[in-house]
Amino acid sequence: MNLSEAERREMRMTDLASATGLSPSRITRLVDDLQCRGFVSKRRSADDGRGNVASLTDKGLAKLEESYPEHLDSARNRVTDHVSPSDIRRVSRSLANIADHLED
């Protein structure tokens, strides 16, 4: 998802690790696996040649789009179906307040 929303559907591996909350070594293993399946490509950064850039392929984007409905259904069944609308609104406001504070 992070790659699909990034400019040109690509991110430096370190930025991708940070965005996902995964360690650099874990994101490398994950991207390598996705690359083997044709969902992601990886190349040296043209900016400095030191880091790597992961790019979501057309095949990867298609797979992501295909999986969204099932993923959203699963999240609803496991989480939001068990929380009242008023609790969701309350938590949403609380998280928005936290995010606003972090951006300051």
C-alpha positions, -999 to +999 in steps of 0.1 A: +000+000+000+028+024+008+044+019-026+010+023-043+005+057-028+041+069-033+052+091-062+059+069-092+049+040-069+085+038-055+103+045-023+138+042-009+140+010+011+149+029+043+118+051+039+097+021+032+109+004+064+101+035+084+067+039+068+058+003+076+074+001+110+096-028+100+133-031+105+155-025+074+165-062+074+129-073+076+118-050+047+147-062+026+136-098+031+100-089+023+108-069-008+131-096-020+102-121-017+078-098-035+105-092-062+108-130-068+070-131-074+071-101-098+051-077-075+080-053-068+113-044-084+144-032-067+172-011-080+201+011-068+191+047-061+200+070-090+204+099-066+234+086-047+239+050-057+241+039-021+206+030-012+180+008-029+146+019-043+116-005-043+090+000-070+056-015-072+051-033-106+019-032-126+015-069-116+019-058-079-006-030-082-031-054-098-026-079-070-031-051-044-063-039-060-076-074-063-069-081-026-085-048-012-121-061-010-111-092+009-087-073+032-114-047+040-140-075+047-115-092+070-108-060+089-145-053+093-152-088+105-123-089+130-125-053+143-150-027+133-181-050+135-173-054+172-170-017+180-200+007+183-201+037+159-199+060+189-167+043+201-152+045+166-159+082+165-144+087+199-112+068+190-110+086+157-111+120+174-085+109+200-061+096+173-067+128+152-057+148+183-026+128+188-017+132+151-022+169+153+001+171+184+028+150+166+027+173+136+034+204+158 
